[in-house]
């Protein structure tokens, strides 16, 4: 069975009545208390979706993430809220429960439950649609309605955008000066003395992130009762790099024609790493996705029927239409999206034989994490990234549903489209919308724009 969350593996079990009742009971016991009303609702909706269906490893992981966050609050285990662009591995290694904030605020958008909290945040005077990203802004309104989980610690990065930085700062102070760690991601800069760009991984850049990672460990020790254990850290990084290896093999398999998986399988890999990177569960999920892709390549089976168009999507999804847009393109145009900007997770495995090597691997992963790696430098790097993507994955077009709040991408897309056309001959479609709010540009309008482009320009 193909799923928006990936394809099932050979050992997939069915969410039968007994298993469903067990998960329902765990939800009642583990997800409760102040701030968990929406969290419990999201869990219940996801559980209902799986009833009588194959319980693919990805969905099993997702259910457990919701349960684990709830359990942490019930048991008094510290919870740290973090952004989508930083992996949780060091948190797991420290015995601290990660909570990726966007799982909550973006997770509400497919059912449009985020709109109430967006409007409430607007009424409070915090920004407006064109300037502040709605990926995290609902968090502010949900906090005031006591509908959002309140973490014990807060973590965010300076990259990839100002929206994240300012929203998290506002939340930090609203909650009561929440203990917060900000990781500064260095820009890939131009050296005027050598008249060239610095190496992407010079010693200074890598060391800067590595030292911050160690400082983060000390900060967590100071603000919790958790202690850093070297062997646990090495085990976490071992699992992390097994998952990275699975994903790199998966992404290589996607170069096959036809593409062996559907349009969101790559996104499932990124989601896994953003939620559970550094756990044995992430190894299981990434292996299952790789194995499905590998088996289909061997059988020369495509992820969609009769593939005709291969799309490069170097941006985020239209999340409010997450359940329907890609299936619509697959069914009506036999068009498969060969990953997206988040789903393209270009982090290889590294040597983790010593604790210092583990910290180095952690730092390299931070610099390469989806969206961070492609957006922490000049326009040339992002453009080269897209051109290589188009060539290596044999794409027929580029599609970007752009929101103005992503100023770092917005300013260079037209240049990207021109370079892609010049070097590969393929066309690009760039159009404005809010990927999190259907009221700005409705789903029907977006599908119409893409349909017209595919019909009149690409086919």
Residue, then its C-alpha position, 0 to 999 in steps of 0.5 A: x500500500x502506498x501512503x503519504x507517509x511512505x510505503x510499507x515494508x515487508x514486516x508491516x503489521x496491521x492496526x487491528x482492533x486490539x492494537x488500536x485499543x492499546x494505542x487509544x488507552x496509552x493516549x488517555x494515560x500519557x497525554x493529559x494536563x495543561x497545554x496538551x488539548x490540541x496535542x491529544x487531538x492531533x494524536x487521536x486524529x492520527x490514530x483514527x487514520x491508521x485504523x484497519x490500515x498497515x501500521x508502517x514504521x513511519x506512522x508507528x514512530x509518529x504515534x510514539x513521538x506524541x506518546x513520548x512527549x505526553x509521558x515526559x510531562x506526566x513523569x516529570x522528564x524535562x522537555x526541550x522545544x526545538x526548531x525543525x532545522x536542528x536534529x534532536x540527537x544530542x537531546x536524546x543522548x542527554x535523556x531530555x525529551x525533544x519537542x519539535x515545535x513545527x510538528x505542533x504548529x504546522x501539523x495543525x495546518x492540513x485541517x486548518x486548525x492553525x487559522x484561529x491561532x494565526x488570527x489570534x496572534x495577529x490580534x495581539x499585534x505580532x506581525x502579519x502574513x507577508x513578514x512573519x512565517x506562519x510555520x511557528x506563529x500559531x504557537x504564540x496564540x496557542x500559548x495564550x489559550x493554554x492549548x500548546x505544550x509548554x517546554x522546560x527548555x527552549x532551543x533555536x538556531x539563527x538560520x535559516x530565517x529571521x522569522x524563527x529567531x524572532x518568534x522563538x524570542x517572543x515565546x521565550x519571554x511570554x512563558x516567563x524567560x524560559x531557559x533558552x539556548x541559541x545556536x549561531x550558524x555561521x554564514x559561508x562567507x567571502x574572503x576579500x584577501x583571497x578574493x574567493x569564497x572560503x571553504x565550506x568546511x574550513x576549520x574555523x566554521x566547523x570548530x565554531x559549531x563544535x564548540x557550541x555543541x559542547x556548550x549546549x551540553x553544559x547548558x543542559x546539564x546546568x538547567x536539568x538534572x541530566x548528566x552527559x554520558x559518553x557511552x550513551x552519546x556514542x550509541x546515539x551518534x552510532x544510530x544517527x549515522x546508520x540512519x544517515x547512511x540509509x538516507x544517502x542510499x535512498x537518495x541515490x536510488x531516487x535517481x532511477x527512472x521511474x522514481x521508485x517511491x511517491x512524492x513524499x517518501x523523501x519528506x518522510x526521511x527528513x521528518x524522521x530525522x527532525x523528530x527522532x534522529x539518533x534513535x533506534x526507531x529512526x534507523x528502522x524507519x529510514x531502513x524501511x524506506x530505503x528497502x522499499x526504494x531498493x526493491x522497486x528499483x530492482x523490479x523497475x517499478x515506479x512509485x506512481x503509475x506510468x511516470x511522465x514528469x519528474x519535478x524538482x521542488x526546492x522549497x517546502x510543501x504546501x502544508x495546508x494541502x499536504x494530503x491532496x496536492x501531490x496525489x493530485x499531481x500524481x494522478x492527473x499528470x503522472x508527475x512525481x516530485x523528486x524530493x523537496x528542500x526539506x526532504x533532500x537530506x544531504x548528510x553522509x555518515x561520519x566516523x564516530x569512533x571517539x567522543x570528539x569524532x562524535x561531536x565533529x559528526x554532530x557539528x557537520x550534521x548541523x551545518x548540512x541539515x535540510x534547508x540550513x545547508x542550502x541557505x547559509x551562504x550566498x545565492x550561488x550556492x543555492x543555485x548550484x545546489x538546484x542545478x545539480x539536483x535537476x541534472x542528477x535526478x533527471x528532472x523535467x521542471x522546477x516548481x516553487x510555491x514561495x511565501x514572502x516571509x522566506x526572504x532569503x529564498x525569495x530574493x534569489x529565485x528568479x536568478x535560479x530559474x534563469x540559470x537552471x534554464x540556461x544550463x539544463x533547458x528546463x522551465x521553472x514555475x515560481x508563484x506566491x502563496x502561504x504554505x500554511x494558510x489556505x486563505x491567502x491563496x486557496x488550494x484550487x488556485x495553486x493546483x490550477x497554476x501548477x496544472x496550467x504550467x505542466x500542461x502548457x509549458x512542460x508536457 
